[in-house]
Amino acid sequence: MKVLYIAHTSDNEGSSVALINIAKGMQGRDIEFAVVCPDSKGTIVASLHAMGVRVFVPRFQYAGFYVYPLTKNPLLWLKRMLGIALRELYGRWYLLKVVKVFHPDILHTNSGACALGWKIARRMHIHHVWHIREYMDKDFGLTVIPSNRAYRDRLLSSNNYNIAITQSIFKHFNLRPVDECIYDGVIDSHRAVGDAPSFGYPYFLFVGNIIKAKGVDALVDQFLSFHRSDDRHHLVLAGPYDRDPEFYDSLQKKIAAANDSDYVHWLGHRTDVYELMRGATALIVPSYNEGFGFITAEAMFCNCLVIGRDTAGTKEQFDKGKDESGGEIGLRFSSDSEMPFLMHLAANSNFDEIKKRALEVVLNNYTIEANTQRIYKFYEKVLSQH
């Protein structure tokens, strides 16, 4: 069996981590695989090379995202659309060349946002597996080129087989019985977690991109409210804040106006996220529609309490955990105003039993080993189709 994976980004995002974990889990199995990355700028290429994985990287970046540009400036919109079109043409040419060299049985596209693999698979009559990690419209407010309806039609086309990372995403696109829901392999069960950092103060933690879709503004608002009655805890945010500079600046001004700048800390991208989780009073997940939520499962693995918005992938993890363990595995909120109460609860109560149940659920469902075993069996099913 030969599989060619197609990445839509080389950046260190959740989808990239998932792809690296798939590669880890596939090594040693009866499978030959390689990965195509859109450029060499991100961390994924170096990580794959370090594992001994064959990686194809073009001279120029191909079109990883097939969504309309989010800008109200018509000239800028046209310019970006032209860029997408040119990189799309280049990407088709490059991937076609790679396919003719590697001769895969399956093209596996790592994100629903990229259509390049689907197009080449149809042209070359190769089985295509589409890993659907996002709602597109529901979470990021995106419209896929040429339309969301056309995108759904592609998902349901012949010779295409889908893996949804949650039941919620599976239902959102009305996927077929031949498709499957396979939870991401978030955890390497053999990985050791180091000591927590010594900041000198207790803290709540946020991990992720500093963008509006992640609910960071709601978290900051509610932490400022919480801080009026708790001057011990700080808020620590780990993640890049250059994706939306205007949004980041607005948060800084809001915090400064409340005279709480000394209590909110922006760490940027970090490689010690597990250690940060281990030391936190709780990880807070305020995302409005998280596809799955790597950080939720990772925090539970690190024995960190999770306070999460009761929607989408976060809710699905909580619900699955409750069904399997008989009790809650995190603290849920539906409205922003509930966050301060849950922060006080986390700061002043013992949640060892919840954290213990959460760890058991994670080890039973979200390990790399379990994920890659299910994906491998899915490949076998795909290849048996005519």
C-alpha positions in Angstrom: 0.0 0.0 0.0 1.3 3.4 -1.0 -0.2 6.6 0.4 0.7 10.2 -0.5 -0.3 12.8 2.1 -1.1 16.3 1.0 -0.7 19.1 3.6 -2.6 22.4 3.1 -0.1 24.3 5.4 3.4 23.9 6.7 2.7 26.0 9.8 2.6 24.5 13.3 -1.2 24.2 13.5 -3.4 21.5 14.9 -3.8 19.9 11.5 0.0 19.8 11.0 0.5 18.2 14.4 -2.2 15.6 13.5 -0.4 14.8 10.2 2.9 14.4 12.0 1.2 12.0 14.5 -0.3 10.0 11.6 3.2 9.7 10.1 4.5 8.5 13.5 1.8 5.9 13.8 2.2 4.6 10.2 5.9 4.0 10.6 6.5 0.3 11.1 3.3 -0.7 9.4 2.9 -2.4 6.0 2.7 0.9 4.2 4.9 3.2 2.1 4.1 6.8 2.4 5.3 10.3 1.6 4.1 13.9 2.3 3.7 16.9 0.0 4.0 20.2 1.8 3.1 23.6 0.2 6.4 25.3 1.3 9.4 24.8 3.6 8.8 27.8 5.9 6.9 26.0 8.7 8.0 23.5 11.2 6.3 20.4 9.7 8.9 19.8 7.0 11.8 19.7 9.5 9.8 17.5 11.8 9.0 15.0 9.0 12.6 15.0 7.8 13.8 14.3 11.3 11.5 11.2 11.4 13.0 10.0 8.1 9.8 10.6 6.1 10.1 11.4 2.4 8.8 14.9 1.8 8.1 16.7 -1.5 8.3 20.5 -1.3 7.7 22.7 -4.4 9.9 25.7 -5.3 6.9 27.9 -5.0 3.9 27.7 -2.6 0.8 26.0 -4.1 -2.7 26.9 -3.1 -3.4 25.3 0.2 -6.7 27.1 0.9 -9.6 27.1 -1.6 -11.6 29.8 0.2 -12.6 33.3 -0.9 -10.3 36.0 0.7 -11.8 37.7 3.7 -11.4 41.4 2.9 -13.8 44.2 2.1 -11.3 45.9 -0.3 -12.4 44.9 -3.8 -8.9 45.5 -5.3 -7.2 43.5 -2.6 -9.8 40.7 -3.0 -9.1 40.5 -6.8 -5.4 40.5 -6.2 -5.7 37.6 -3.7 -8.0 35.7 -5.9 -5.5 36.0 -8.8 -2.8 34.7 -6.4 -5.0 31.7 -5.5 -5.7 30.9 -9.1 -2.0 31.1 -10.1 -0.9 28.9 -7.2 -3.7 26.5 -8.0 -2.4 26.0 -11.5 1.1 25.6 -10.2 -0.1 23.2 -7.6 -1.9 21.0 -10.1 1.2 20.8 -12.2 3.5 20.0 -9.3 1.3 17.4 -7.6 0.7 15.7 -10.9 4.5 15.4 -11.3 4.8 13.9 -7.8 2.1 11.4 -8.4 3.8 10.2 -11.5 7.0 9.7 -9.6 5.6 8.2 -6.4 2.7 6.1 -7.9 0.4 6.2 -4.8 -2.6 3.9 -4.3 -4.3 6.6 -2.2 -4.1 10.4 -2.1 -4.9 11.6 1.4 -5.6 15.3 1.8 -5.1 16.4 5.4 -7.7 19.2 5.5 -11.1 20.0 4.0 -9.8 23.4 3.0 -7.6 22.1 0.2 -9.1 20.6 -3.0 -5.8 20.0 -4.9 -5.6 16.2 -4.0 -9.3 15.6 -4.9 -8.8 17.2 -8.3 -5.7 15.2 -9.1 -7.1 12.0 -7.8 -10.1 12.3 -10.1 -7.9 13.1 -13.1 -5.5 10.1 -12.4 -8.3 7.7 -11.2 -6.7 7.2 -7.8 -8.6 6.7 -4.5 -8.9 9.9 -2.5 -9.3 10.2 1.2 -10.4 13.7 2.5 -9.7 14.4 6.2 -12.4 16.8 7.2 -11.2 18.8 10.3 -13.3 21.9 10.1 -16.9 23.1 9.5 -15.5 25.9 7.2 -18.7 28.1 7.4 -19.8 27.4 10.9 -16.4 27.9 12.6 -14.5 30.3 10.5 -17.3 31.9 8.4 -15.6 30.8 5.2 -17.1 30.1 1.7 -15.2 27.5 -0.3 -14.4 28.2 -3.9 -16.7 28.0 -5.9 -19.4 27.5 -3.3 -20.1 25.6 0.0 -22.7 23.5 -1.9 -20.2 22.5 -4.5 -17.8 21.6 -1.7 -20.4 19.3 -0.2 -20.9 17.7 -3.6 -17.2 17.0 -3.9 -17.2 15.3 -0.5 -20.0 13.0 -1.7 -18.5 12.3 -5.1 -17.4 8.9 -6.3 -13.8 7.8 -5.6 -13.7 10.1 -2.6 -13.8 8.8 0.9 -14.0 11.1 4.0 -12.7 10.9 7.5 -14.4 13.4 9.9 -12.6 14.1 13.1 -15.9 14.3 15.1 -19.4 13.1 14.9 -20.5 16.7 14.8 -18.6 17.4 11.6 -19.7 14.1 10.1 -23.4 15.1 10.6 -22.7 18.7 9.5 -21.8 17.5 6.0 -24.3 14.6 5.9 -21.5 12.1 5.2 -22.2 8.6 4.0 -22.0 5.1 5.6 -18.8 4.5 3.6 -17.2 7.5 5.4 -16.0 7.3 9.0 -15.6 9.4 12.1 -12.0 8.8 13.4 -10.9 10.9 16.4 -7.5 12.5 16.0 -4.4 10.9 17.5 -3.6 13.6 19.9 -1.5 11.8 22.5 1.7 9.9 22.4 1.0 7.8 25.4 4.8 7.2 25.9 5.6 10.9 26.1 6.8 12.3 29.4 5.6 15.7 30.6 8.2 17.9 32.2 8.0 20.1 35.3 5.6 23.0 35.2 7.2 26.5 34.8 7.7 28.5 38.0 5.9 31.8 37.3 5.5 32.6 40.9 1.7 33.0 40.6 -1.3 30.7 39.9 -2.7 31.1 36.4 -5.4 30.1 34.0 -4.2 29.1 30.5 -5.3 29.7 27.0 -3.5 27.9 24.1 -4.1 28.7 20.4 -4.1 31.4 17.8 -5.1 34.9 19.2 -8.0 35.4 16.8 -11.7 36.2 17.4 -12.9 32.7 16.3 -11.1 31.3 19.3 -13.2 33.4 21.7 -10.1 35.2 23.1 -12.0 38.5 23.5 -14.7 36.8 25.5 -12.1 35.1 27.7 -10.3 38.4 28.3 -13.5 40.2 29.2 -14.5 37.5 31.7 -11.1 37.2 33.2 -11.1 41.0 33.9 -14.5 40.4 35.6 -13.1 37.5 37.6 -10.0 39.5 38.6 -12.1 42.0 40.5 -12.7 39.4 43.2 -9.5 37.4 42.8 -6.2 39.2 42.7 -4.0 36.1 43.0 -4.6 34.4 39.6 -3.1 35.6 36.3 -4.1 34.8 32.7 -1.5 33.3 30.5 -2.0 33.1 26.7 0.3 30.9 24.6 -0.1 31.2 20.9 0.9 33.5 18.0 -0.8 36.9 18.0 0.3 38.1 14.6 -2.6 36.6 12.7 -4.9 39.5 13.4 -2.8 42.5 14.7 -5.8 44.8 15.0 -7.6 42.3 17.2 -4.6 41.8 19.4 -4.1 45.6 19.8 -7.8 46.0 20.8 -7.3 43.4 23.5 -4.2 45.1 24.8 -6.1 48.4 25.0 -9.0 46.8 26.9 -6.6 45.3 29.4 -4.7 48.5 29.8 -7.9 50.5 30.4 -8.7 48.1 33.2 -5.3 48.5 34.8 -4.7 44.8 34.6 -1.7 44.6 32.2 0.4 43.0 34.9 -2.0 40.1 35.2 -2.3 39.1 31.5 0.7 37.6 29.9 1.2 37.0 26.1 3.8 34.2 25.6 3.5 33.8 21.8 4.2 30.4 20.3 5.6 27.9 22.8 7.1 24.5 22.6 6.5 23.7 26.3 2.7 23.7 26.1 2.4 20.4 28.0 4.4 21.8 30.9 2.3 25.0 30.9 -0.8 22.8 31.1 0.6 20.8 34.0 1.1 24.0 36.0 -2.2 25.7 35.2 -5.2 25.9 37.5 -7.2 25.2 34.4 -7.1 25.4 30.6 -9.9 27.6 29.3 -11.3 26.7 25.8 -13.6 29.6 24.8 -13.7 28.7 21.0 -17.1 29.1 19.5 -17.0 26.1 17.2 -13.8 24.0 17.7 -13.5 21.3 15.1 -12.1 18.8 17.6 -9.9 20.6 20.1 -6.4 19.1 20.4 -5.7 21.3 23.4 -8.6 19.9 25.3 -7.4 16.3 25.1 -3.8 17.4 25.6 -4.6 19.3 28.8 -6.5 16.2 30.1 -3.4 14.1 29.4 -1.4 16.6 31.4 -3.7 16.3 34.4 -5.0 19.8 33.8 -8.7 20.7 34.5 -10.5 22.0 31.4 -13.1 24.8 31.4 -14.7 24.6 27.9 -17.5 26.1 25.9 -20.2 23.5 25.5 -20.3 23.5 21.7 -18.9 21.6 18.7 -15.8 19.4 19.3 -15.3 20.5 22.9 -18.9 19.4 23.8 -18.4 16.2 21.9 -15.3 15.4 24.0 -17.1 16.2 27.2 -20.2 14.2 26.2 -18.2 11.2 25.1 -16.2 11.3 28.3 -19.4 11.5 30.4 -20.9 8.5 28.5 -17.8 6.4 29.0 -16.8 7.3 32.5 -20.2 8.0 34.1 -19.2 11.5 35.2 -18.1 14.9 33.8 -14.5 15.2 32.6 -14.5 19.0 32.5 -16.4 22.1 33.5 -18.8 23.4 30.8 -20.2 26.8 30.1 -22.8 27.9 27.5 -22.7 31.7 28.1 -19.6 33.9 28.6 -20.9 35.2 31.9 -20.5 31.7 33.4 -16.7 31.8 33.0 -15.9 33.8 36.2 -18.0 31.5 38.4 -16.1 28.5 36.9 -12.8 30.2 37.4 -13.6 30.7 41.1 -14.7 27.1 41.3 -11.5 25.8 39.8 -9.4 28.1 42.0 -11.0 27.0 45.2 -12.1 23.3 44.8 -10.6 19.9 44.3 -11.2 18.3 40.9 -8.9 15.3 41.2 -11.7 12.9 40.3 -12.7 14.8 37.2 -9.0 14.9 36.1 -8.6 11.2 36.7 -11.7 10.3 34.6 -10.5 12.7 31.9 -7.1 11.1 31.6 -8.7 7.6 31.3 -11.0 8.8 28.5 -8.1 10.4 26.6 -5.9 7.2 26.8 -8.8 5.1 25.6 -9.7 7.3 22.6 -7.2 9.8 21.5 -3.8 8.1 21.3 -1.7 8.1 18.1 -1.8 4.3 18.2 -5.6 4.1 18.2 -5.9 6.7 15.5 -3.5 5.2 13.0 -4.9 1.7 13.5 -8.3 3.0 12.5 -7.0 5.0 9.6 -5.0 2.0 8.3 -8.2 -0.2 8.4 -10.0 2.6 6.6 -7.4 2.5 3.8 -8.0 -1.2 3.5 -11.7 -0.6 3.1 -11.1 2.1 0.5 -8.9 -0.1 -1.6 -11.5 -2.8 -1.5 -14.0 -0.5 -3.2 -14.4 -0.6 -7.0 
